[in-house]
Amino acid sequence: MNIDLIFQIAGVGIVVAVINQLLTRAGRDEQALLITIAGLVVVLFILTEQIGTLFDSIKRIFDL
């Protein structure tokens, strides 16, 4: 597992948390929720790519 993946996910989390706090304090709770959902989707796309790579590695290892 690459350490860059962990830093990418942590970076997205930090940015989403800061923007969420700013929007919540400004009274824009709906936009804060949308930013949180968008951050979750971005992280899921990153993880989906890594899971695909994992499956490709498993197929190659076991010659499937």
N, C-alpha and C positions, 0 to 999 in steps of 0.2 A: 504494500500500500504506500502510495506516495504522500509525503508530508504536505505537498502543495495542495492536494485535495482538501485536507483539513483546514488549511489556511484560507482557501477559497470559500468554503462553507462558513467559517468563522467570520470572514470579511463581509459576506452577504448578511449574516446575522447581526453584526455590529451596525452596519449601515441601515438596515431595516429598523433596528431598535431605536437608533437616533432619530430617524425620520418619523417613526411612529410617535415618539415622545414629543417631538416638535409639533406634529399635527394635532395630537391629543390636547396639548396645552393651548393650542390656537382655537380649540373648539371644533375641529374638523374630524370628528370621530369616524365618519364614514370613509373618508379618504385614508385615514390611518389603518382601518381594517383592510381596505383594498391594497395598500402597500404591503401589509403583512401577508396577505394571500399571494401577492405577486412574488414576494421573497420566497415563500414556500414553494411556489411553482418553479422558480429559478433553481432552487436547491434540488428539487425533484428531477429536473432535467439533467443537472450535473450528475446526480446519482444514477439515473437511468443509463447514461452513457457509460459509466463505470461498470454497472451490472452487465451491460452488453459485452464489454471487454472481458469481464470475468467469464461469461458463458463461452465466448470465443476461445479463451484460454483452456477451459475445461474440455471443450470439443477437440481442440488440438492435442491436448495431453492424452486423452483416451481414444484418439483416432476415430471419432464418431462422424 
